[in-house]
Amino acid sequence: MSDLDTPRTLSELRQKLDSIVALLDPDQIGTDIESLEKQAADPDLWSDQKRAQQVTGELSRKKAAAKQLNDLETSLADLETLHELALEEGDDSSLAEVARELGGVKSGIEALETQTLLSGEFDSSPALLTIRSGAGGDDATDFAEMLLRMYLRFVEKAGGKSKVLDVSYAEGAGIKSALVEVEMDFAYGKLSAESGTHRLVRMSPFNAAGKRQTSFAAVEVVPVIEATDEVDVAEGDLRIDVFRSSGPGGQSVNTTDSAVRITHLPSGIVVSCQNEKSQLQNKEAAMRVLRSRLLELERQKQAEQRKELAGDVKASWGEQMRSYVLAPYQMVKDLRTEHEENNPDSVFDGEIEGFVNAAIRWRRQGK
């Protein structure tokens, strides 16, 4: 960044941060924290485990938001002051320091700006991530496993938690499908930007001739919906089967009929869960997934009705949304936002924040 660019960048970041501060209202966040701290200090709160978790979780999020705002404000103010003094004194080394530090502050402000866009009904909810291999044989099932690792690494680096609820292994390489429950800040809001068809182009390791192969995998994301009046699932609409868990290795989960498969007869939705140790735990996890998918199905129906009434005939934004090209050149590109990275290895290691943030902004502009 040149010395001429620095003042403009500082000014743009100040305007952006001021608009975010006005939107988030730090004074209100402080008031909310005080109220939540009083609730958390109530010894009777933990008599209701679910309510206690909601209060402590919200308190943690509010404190994190307050700290993030304060840290960014402090960092930007320090750079503004240092830049002003450096100009007055003609201190080239300090000017260079400001230019170096601007990148980190800019990234922090852009990440915070993205979070302000996540105001949907379920954006702050945990998410259920489903990955399915598509066309491409062994390359596709291998690609599906690469995507699974990518998302697990993304969640880990974001400080979140992930739990693989179900995996269907392919006969050759990789996986046919996987179901993952994700808990992190704005899990559904962020990961929903990943829904769609992903394409991999590479020199196939499964082809003796070493020919270039194109393969596909689909990603589906729905919010985790706890048992509420919003989703009424009648017992008579369910068929529940139990079976022995399967998978590589000799895990303890494979020794009893603990795996559960639930079929919702009216919709035909089938949910399996096998990675918990007890049948009861697997059933509870499967019911969470079923409720979430039923709610998502209803939301899709409503969205289709709105599209039909509006006469919108454009294709869904989630179709073939990203290409991962490993040969003859290396590039990962989002076909919706035009965001691209030239290091596929880092992307497959979970460095997808840039893609997620760009997609969230793109989606909001589309709405």
BELVENWO-V486168 format. One record per residue. PHI is phi in whole degrees, -180 to 180 (NA if undefined). OMEGA is omega as a letter, one per 40 degrees, with the letter a starting at -180 (999 if undefined). Layout:
PHI/OMEGA, PHI/OMEGA
This chain:
NA/a, -80/i, -63/i, -72/a, -75/a, -59/i, -59/i, -65/i, -65/i, -60/a, -64/i, -64/i, -67/i, -63/i, -62/a, -66/a, -66/i, -62/i, -69/i, -68/i, -61/i, -63/a, -73/a, -80/i, 59/a, -57/i, -62/i, -68/i, -61/i, -61/i, -63/i, -63/i, -62/i, -59/a, -65/a, -68/i, -65/i, -65/i, -65/a, -68/a, -81/a, -71/a, -63/a, -81/a, -59/a, -78/i, -71/i, -118/a, -58/a, -64/i, -65/i, -63/i, -66/i, -64/a, -66/a, -66/i, -65/i, -66/i, -63/i, -62/i, -66/a, -66/i, -65/i, -64/i, -65/i, -63/i, -66/a, -62/i, -62/a, -65/a, -64/a, -68/i, -62/i, -64/a, -63/a, -68/i, -62/i, -63/i, -67/i, -61/i, -66/a, -63/a, -66/i, -63/i, -66/a, -64/i, -66/a, -64/a, -98/a, 64/a, -91/a, -66/a, -67/i, -70/i, -62/i, -67/i, -65/i, -60/a, -62/i, -68/a, -77/a, -61/a, -61/a, -66/i, -66/i, -61/i, -62/i, -64/a, -68/i, -66/i, -65/i, -68/i, -61/i, -61/a, -63/i, -68/i, -81/a, -90/a, -118/i, -70/a, -56/a, -116/a, -59/a, -88/a, -78/i, -60/a, -129/i, -110/a, -109/i, -115/i, -119/i, -129/i, -73/i, -120/a, -68/i, 132/i, 61/a, -62/i, -63/a, -70/i, -69/i, -66/i, -61/i, -60/i, -70/i, -63/i, -66/i, -58/i, -62/a, -58/a, -72/i, -63/i, -69/i, -60/a, -65/i, -60/a, -68/i, -83/i, 80/a, -97/i, -126/i, -133/i, -136/i, -79/a, -85/a, -158/i, -137/i, -113/a, -83/i, -81/i, -67/i, -96/a, -99/i, 73/a, -131/i, -79/a, -160/i, -151/i, -124/a, -127/i, -98/a, -121/i, -122/i, -164/i, -60/i, 53/a, -58/a, -69/a, -58/a, -79/a, -72/i, -62/i, -69/a, -93/a, -64/i, 141/a, -96/i, -108/a, -123/i, -116/i, -123/a, -161/i, -77/a, -66/i, -77/a, -104/a, -113/a, -60/a, -82/i, 66/a, -78/i, -72/a, -128/i, -109/i, -136/a, -133/i, -146/a, -110/i, -120/i, -126/a, -132/i, -132/i, -75/i, -79/a, -113/i, -75/a, -63/i, -139/i, -71/a, -68/a, -122/a, -98/a, -112/a, -78/a, -58/a, -67/i, -91/a, -113/i, -118/a, -114/i, -117/i, -117/a, -157/a, -82/i, -62/a, -131/i, 150/a, -70/i, 90/a, -123/a, -62/i, -65/a, -68/a, -88/a, -93/i, -136/i, -80/a, -99/a, -71/a, -129/i, -122/i, -114/i, -111/i, -90/a, -61/a, -63/a, -98/a, 81/i, -70/i, -119/a, -126/i, -120/i, -142/a, -138/a, -93/i, -85/a, -85/a, -119/i, -63/a, -64/i, -63/i, -65/i, -66/i, -63/i, -64/i, -64/i, -68/i, -61/i, -64/a, -62/i, -60/a, -63/a, -72/i, -67/i, -66/i, -64/i, -61/i, -66/i, -66/i, -65/i, -61/i, -66/i, -64/i, -64/i, -64/i, -66/i, -63/a, -66/i, -66/a, -84/a, 73/a, -82/a, -111/i, -72/a, -67/i, -63/a, -68/a, -86/a, -90/a, 42/a, -93/a, -149/i, -118/i, -112/a, -107/i, -108/i, -158/e, -83/i, -127/a, -118/i, -166/i, -117/a, -134/i, -87/a, -78/i, -89/a, -101/a, 71/i, -69/a, -143/i, -133/a, -103/i, -127/a, -58/a, -61/i, -69/i, -64/i, -69/i, -93/i, 101/a, -84/a, -120/a, -57/i, -62/i, -65/a, -64/a, -64/i, -63/a, -69/i, -64/i, -66/i, -60/a, -65/i, -66/i, -64/i, -65/i, -75/999
